[in-house]
């Protein structure tokens, strides 16, 4: 029974443990994790040194996939597939490792965003946000909100983007990460421009971004913020705008054609036509998208205007407006497509969510049923063990009581037989000596002989107490109880009562006590009077019934 109870407990514990996920114990992977944020390239080399990671246990392989994808993202490497990160997502899904699960969903969202799958990316990032909200990972939670803000900004939902970026900033302030704070300040300043807020709001956040970038030594972000200020101030403060754009132009070679368009326009306004022509030529040498081409056409229009070529200026201005119209139409078509696509995805996600909830509820119900059955089994086993233990205790107690009763009964029988044997011996001695007495001729010898015989055969007053105590013990103290109720009883009365309780007749009592029958009858009448019995009540019968009573029973009538 103990084994079955232990097995049930063990099964219950295993069921609970089976629902839990655990992180890796692989030393190489754990070492790579410590290097991930400070030296992502070293962490990646360590991970690549693991032979055949696909053959590792599930927990180790999931951790490897998570850290390797994270190192790729930190090193700005091109992640061609989301298959590795989905291994981590599937393993940590619904487990007890919210940091790892949240990180997996964050990386999945970033990869999907790079593939222009904004809807799926947003769902993954929202999932990561919910998971990380239960943890103390401020930096990671801030990055998730930052990426959500970027998706909103790409979809031109600028107010939601601003809310998300400000949440990200709060998390970065909490973690005291100035580098991330600088990026958040820069993104917020850009959104104030897109929302057509005041220039002061833009400059406030932009200047803080510059200061934070200098403090952490992030030159890339510093020059990006400077160039951004140049783009905003090109019409309000051309001199400062030129300085900012020139620094961005020299620091970012891949964006020179973009910044050159602004510089050509600014130099035209400053009446420096040679510089304006130079930068306009640079602007048209690079590859640009529709938005950048519109900017370049406008710059060319202004350069030709200030050079006195109105027809050429009009030509570029017309091309700029045509470019803007086509860009607007494409944007509208893209938005309509996005709305239709989002509707389809929403319907599909709704169906998938309902199916997932149904499956999850089914799993929960099955788990609860299993747990309920185990609990009921354990309760039944405990109840059965308790019932059997009580039965065993009752049986042992019953045997003990039965043994005590039998032992006492046997002891009483032995004592009764011993007393009866002693009394019978005295009776026989008395009868035998009475016969011998008749053969004695001399009176003096006869008297001496009888005195000696009487001493041996008759119970003396000194022996009465011994016989009274023994008989009282045989009847569970009922003679003592009788004496307590009727204090007028004498020792001689008690001796007569004791012999009656042994069911000795009047003749035997007379022989044992050396009384005549008349004296015995007189003694019995006196006893009845002292215990308040009517004259017609049979003393022997009354005493025998009294001796059988229990302490709380009523006396016999």
N, C-alpha and C positions, 0 to 999 in steps of 0.2 A: 504493500500500500504506500509506503514511504517512497519507493522508487517511482510509482505512477504519479504521485504528487510532485516529485522533483522534475519528472519529464514534462508535466504540464507547465510548471513555472519556466522551465528552460525553453519550451516551445513558444510561450508568450513573450519572453525576452527576445528570442530570435526574430519573432514577427515584428517587434518594434524596431529592432536594429536593422532589419532588412529594408525598412522604409527610409533609412538615413544614408546620405552620400558622404564620402570622406575625401579629403584632399590627398595629394601624393606624399609618399615618404621617400621618393627617389632623391638622393643627395645632389645629383647633378642638376636636376630640375629646380630643386629648392635653392641651390646656389645661384642659378641663373635668375631666379626671381629677385634675389637681393641686389643683383646688378642691373635690373631692367630699367630703373628710372635714372640712375647715375651714369651707367655705361651700357646702353642698349646694344651696341655692336658686340661687346664682350659677352653679353647675355646670349645673343644670337649664335655666336661661335660655340658656346657651351652646349646650347640646345642641338646644334648641328652635329656635335660630337657624339650624341646618343645614337648607337647603332640600331637601325630598324625600329624607329619609335612606334610604328604601327603594330608591332608584336608585344608592346608593353601591356600590362594590365589596364583595364578601362580607366581607372582613376588617374594613373600615371600618364596615359596617352591623352586624356582630356586636358590635363594640366599642361602637357607639352604643346598641344595645339593652341591653347589659350595664350601661353607665354610667347610662342614663336610668332603668332599673328600680331600680338601686341608689339613685339620687337620690330616687325616689318613696318607697322604703322608709325612707330616712333622714329624709325630711320627713313621715313618718306619713300619707302620702296613700293613698287607697283604690285599690288595684290590682285592677281589675275582671277582668283576664285574664292568663294566664301565657303568651300567645302571643309577646310580645317576648322574654321571658327564654329561651323555648325556642329561639328563633333563635340566641341566644348558646350555649346548651347544645349544640345540634346542630353548630354550627361548631367549637367547641373540643373536642368529643368525640374522645377518642383521639389528640389532637394533642400538641404539645410545649410547651404553655403551661399548666402545672398551676395557676398562681395564677388566671388568668382562668377556666379550666374549673372550679376549685374554687369561685370566687366565684359563677359562674353556677348551679352546683348548690345552693349555700347560699341564694341568693335564691329559687330555685325551691322549695326546702324551706320557706322562710318563707311564700311565697305559698300553697302547698298547706296549710300549717298553719292559715293564716287562713281557709281554706275548710273546715276541720275534716276534711281528708283526711290524718289522722295517719299512716297506713301509708305512703302515697306520699311524704309529707313526710319521714318517717324514712329511707326508702330514698335520697332525694335528699341528705339531710344526711350520711348515712353515706358516700355517694360523695364528697361534698365533704371530709369528714374524711380519707378515704384519700388524696385528691389533695393536700390542703394539708399533710399530714404530710411530704411531700417538699420542702416549701418552708420559708422563714424567716418566714412570715406568722403571727406569734404572736397578734395581735389577732383576725384573721379566724378562725384555728383555734379560739381561745377562744370566739368568738361561735357557731361551729358546734356546739361541745360544749354551750354554754349552751342553744341551741334544742333540742338533743337531750334535755337534762335537762328542759326545759319540756314536751316531748311525753310523756316518761315520767311526769312529775308529773300531767299531765292524765289519763293512763291509770291513775293511782294505782299506778304501779310506783315507789314512793318510794325504795327502795334504789338502783335503777339511776339514778334521777334525781339522787340525792345524789352518786353516783360521777361522773356527767357534769358536774355543777356544780363539783365540786372540781377536775376536770381543767381546766374553763374558768378557774377561779380561778388555777391554776398558770400557764396561758398568759398571763393578764392581769398576773400578778406579773412574769413574764419580760419582758413588753413595757412594764412600769412604767406601765400605764394605770389610774390610780386610780379613774376614773369607772366603768369596767367592773368593777373589783374590788369597788366598793361594791354593784353589782347582784348580783354573785356571792355576796358575804357575806350579802346580804339573802335570796337564794334558798335558801342553805344553812341559814340560821337558820329559815326557814319549814319546810324539810324535817325539821329536828330536832323541830319541834312535831308534824308529821304522823306521824313515826315514834315519837312518845311518848318522846323522849329527855329527859334532865334539863333543867330550866329554865336551869341554868348554861350549858349548851352553846348554847342558844338566845340567851341574853343576850350571851355572848361574841362570837358572830358578828354579832349585831344591833348591838352597840355599835361594833364595828369598821366596820360599814356606815355608821353615823351619822357617825363621825369622818371616813371617806373622803369621804362626800358633802359635808361641810362644807368639807374641804380643796379640793375641785374646784368648789365653788359650785353643786352640783346640788340645788336646793331641792326639786324634785319628788320625787326619791328620798329626800331627808332626811325630808320629812313622811310619805312612805309608810312608811318604817321606823318612825318615831315611832308612827303609827297602828297598825302591826302590833304593836308592843310593847304598846300600849293594849289591843288585842284579846286578847293572851295573858295580860296581868296583871289583867284585869277582876275576877277572882274572888280573886286572891292579894293584890293591892295596888290597891284601888279608887281611892285618891287619885291615885297616879301614873298609873293607867290613864286616869282622867278627864282629866288634863292632856294626856296624849298624844293621846287621841281628840278633844278639843276643837280641838287644833291641826290635826289631820287634817281635822276637820269644816269648819273655816273655810278651809282651803287647797284642798280638793277639793269644790266645790259639787255636782258630779254624783254624789258618793258620800255626800251628807249623810244621806239616808234610811237608808243602811246603818249609818253611824256613830251615828246617832240612836238606833237600837235598843239598841246597847251603852250609850249615855249614859243612856237612860231606866232601864235596869236598874241601872246604877251609882248614879244619883241616888236610886233607890228604896232601895238598901242603905244609902246615906248619910242616909236619912230626909229627903230634900228632895223632897217630893211635887210641888210646883208645877213644879219643873224636870223631874221625871220625866214628868209629864203633857205638858209642852210638847214634850219630845223624842219621846215616844211618838206624839204627833199628827204630828210631822214624819216619823217613821219610816213611818207608814201612808200618807203622801201620795205617796211615790215609787213607781215601778214596780220590782218585784223578782222574782227567780226563786224557785224552790221553796226553795232553801237559805236565802235571805234571809228568805223568809216564815216559815219555821220559827223563825228567830232573832227575828223581830218578835213572833210569837205568844208565845214564851217571855218576852220583855220585857214584853208586855202582861199575862201571867199574874202576873209578879212585882210589877208596879206595882199591880194590883188586890189582890194578897195584902197588900202593905204598907199599902194604903188601907182594908183591912177589907172587901173584897168577895170572899169566898171562892167564891161561886157563879160569879161572872164570871171569877175567876182559874182555876177548874176548867175553865170553858168554853174559855178560851184555851190552857190546858195540853193539853186534849184535842185541840184543833185542831193544836197543835204536834206532838203524837205522830202524829196522822193524816198530817200533812204529811211527817213523818220516814219513816213507813212507805211512803207513796206514792213518796217520793224514793228510798228503798232499793229498792223493787220496780222503779222505772224504771231505777235504776242496774244492777240485776241483768239486766234485759232488755237494756239497752244493752251490758253486758259479753258476754252470750250472742250478741247480734247482732255485736258486734265480733269475737268469737272465730270465728263462722261466716264473717264477711266476711274476716277475716285468713286463714282456711284457704283460701278461694276465691282470694284474692289470692296466697297463697303458691304454690298449685298453678299459677296462671297465670304468676306470675313465674318459677317453676321451668321451665315450658315455654319462656317467652320467653328465659330465661337459656341454656337448652340450645340453642335456635335461634340465639341471638346468638353463643354459643361456636362452634357449627358453622360459621356464616358467617365468623366471625373466623378460625377455623382454615383455612377454604377460602381466604380472602384471603391469609393468611400463606403457605400452601402455594404459591399462584400467584405471590406476590411472590418467594418463595425460588426457585421454578423459573425465573422471569425472571432473577433475579440470577445463578443457577447457569449459565443459558445464556449470559448476557453474560460471566461469568467464563471459561467454557469457550471462548467465541469469542475473547476477548482472549488466552487462553493459546495457542489454535490459531494465531492471527495472529502472536503473538510467536515461537512455535516455527517457523512457516513462514518468517518473516523471518530467523530465525537460521539455518535450514537453507539458505535461498537465499544468505545472506551467506557461509556456509562454502563452499557450492558455487562461488560466484564467486571466493572466495579461493583455493580449490584449483585452479580453472581458470587463474587468473592465475599462480599458482606453477608450475603445469605448463607454461604457455606460456613463463614466464621460464626454467625449466630447459631446456626444449626449445630455446629460442633460444640459451642459453649453450652447450649441447652442439653445436648446429649451427655456432655461431660458432667454437667451439674446433676442431671438426672441419675447418671451412673453413680456419682459420688453420694447422692442422697440415698440411693438404694443400698449402697454398701454400708453407709452409716446406719441406716434403718435396720438392715440385717444384723449389723454388729450389736446395736442396742437391744434388738429383740433377742439375739443370742445370749447376751449378758443377762437380760431379764429372765429369759427362759431357763437359763442355768440356775439363777437364783430360785426360780419357782421349783425346779426339779430338786434342788438342794433342800428347799424348805419341806417339800413333800416327803423326801427320803428321810430327813431328820425327824419329821413328825412320826413316821413309822418306827424309827429307832427309839424314839422317846418312850413309846409304850412298853419297850422291853427293859427299861431301866427300873430296878427295884428300890434302890435307895433314893430317898427324896433329896438329900443334899447333893449327891452325885448327879441326880437328874437335873436339878436346878443349875448347877455349874455347867453341865453339858449343854443345856438349852441356851444358857447365856452365850456360850462360845459359838454355838451354831447360829444363833440369831445375829451375832456380829458378822458372820460370814455370808449368810443367806439373805438377810433383810437389808434394804437400802436405808442407810442411816441418814439423819438430817444433814450431816456434813456433806453427804454425796448428792443431796437433792439438787443443789445449784448446778453441779456438773451435768446431770441428766436434763435439767430444765434448759440449760444453755444449748446442749446438743440438739434437743428436740426443737427448740426455738430456731436454731440454724436450719434444721430440716424444713421448716415451714416458713422460711424467708422472714423471720422476725415477727411473726404474727402474735406469738405469746407476749413479746415485749410490748407490741402495740395494744394488746388486750389489757396489759397492766397499766399502760398510760391512760386508757379510757376509764378503767375501773380501778382506782387507786386503793380500794378497800381489800383487794385480794391479797391473801397472805402467801408465804412461801409454800406452806402445806397445800393451800388451794392450787397454786401453780403446779405442784408436783402431781396432784390428782388430775388436773387439766392436761398435763403433758402425757400421762399414761392413757387418758381417754383418747387423745389425739393419735396415739399409737394403736388405738382400737383394742386395748386390753379390757377384758370384761371385769366385772365387780370382784369375782373370786381371785383373779390374778392380781388385781390392785391390792386386795386385802393381804394377800401373801407377801407382796413386795413391800408394802408399807406397814406390815404387822398390825393390821386393823381388823376389827370384826366387821361383819357385813352391816350391822346396825350403825357402827361408827362411820362406815363408808357412805351409807345412804344419808346419814346426817350431814356429813361433809359435803355431799353433792347438793343437798337442799340449801346449805349455807352458800355455796358457790352461786346457785341460781338466784338467790336473794341478792347477793352482792353485785351481780351483773344485771339485775332488774328483769329477770325472766319470770313469766307466769309459771305457776306450779304444774300446769298441764303440758308445758313445753318439754320436749325430749332434749335433755342436756347434751347427750352424745351427738345427736343429729345436728343440733345448733352449732356445737363446737367444730365439727367436721366441715360444715358449710363455711363457717367463719374463717377457718384456716386456709380455705381455697380462694378466698377473696383477694383482689388486688388492692393496693393502698387507697385508690380513689373510689372503689365500689361501695355501695350501701351495705349495711349490716343485714344478715338474714333475719326475717321476721320470726 
